[in-house]
């Protein structure tokens, strides 16, 4: 993985200071000139980093007053991050899970980019099949950054789901979702008990905690057993 660009280093530094509590809502950041001098970067680099963080809602900027840490705004999504066992329970059904694999692996180029680590870094991986009343409804393939969740391989996932464990011990600061329609490959089809090539709805999820990418997961659902529903009022 190529080294982080300088403006990305500035962005990561600001995010880490917010995640650690060193900067809190309403705190003023040093001026661009001060940050540039402290970090040894050009003012143009700092300006780009702060501008992007403002667009992302992390900072707010005022023409004469300066740059401040933005308040955390509530966000909603068509895809919930609520642990799947709670979703199943709300439907009045029984949740079950089958652990397919748990261990460590080395990040290839694509995974390294998604987790924002160097290629070849040792990362954790878990694979589970979630069931609703005994029927497979989700294949969860999750990669975890050990720098954020060092104890992941010690967790008993027969007692708690990965999502619930992570939310209870490593609070989310940011979530990214990509939704895909695709055909089940042979492995997914076997684990989900559907014919190979069956339509599936796949959610690619990344989560951030403590200023870093914590996990990236691939959640595969049989199209005939899963749907996304959202309701909102245009405002």
Secondary structure as UniProt FT lines:
FT   HELIX           6..20
FT   TURN            25..26
FT   HELIX           32..39
FT   HELIX           43..55
FT   TURN            56..57
FT   STRAND          59..62
FT   TURN            63..65
FT   STRAND          66..69
FT   HELIX           84..90
FT   TURN            91..92
FT   STRAND          95..106
FT   HELIX           109..115
FT   TURN            119..120
FT   STRAND          122..132
FT   TURN            133..134
FT   STRAND          135..144
FT   TURN            146..148
FT   TURN            150..151
FT   HELIX           152..154
FT   TURN            157..159
FT   HELIX           162..169
FT   STRAND          174..183
FT   HELIX           186..192
FT   TURN            196..197
FT   STRAND          199..209
FT   TURN            210..211
FT   STRAND          212..222
FT   HELIX           223..225
//
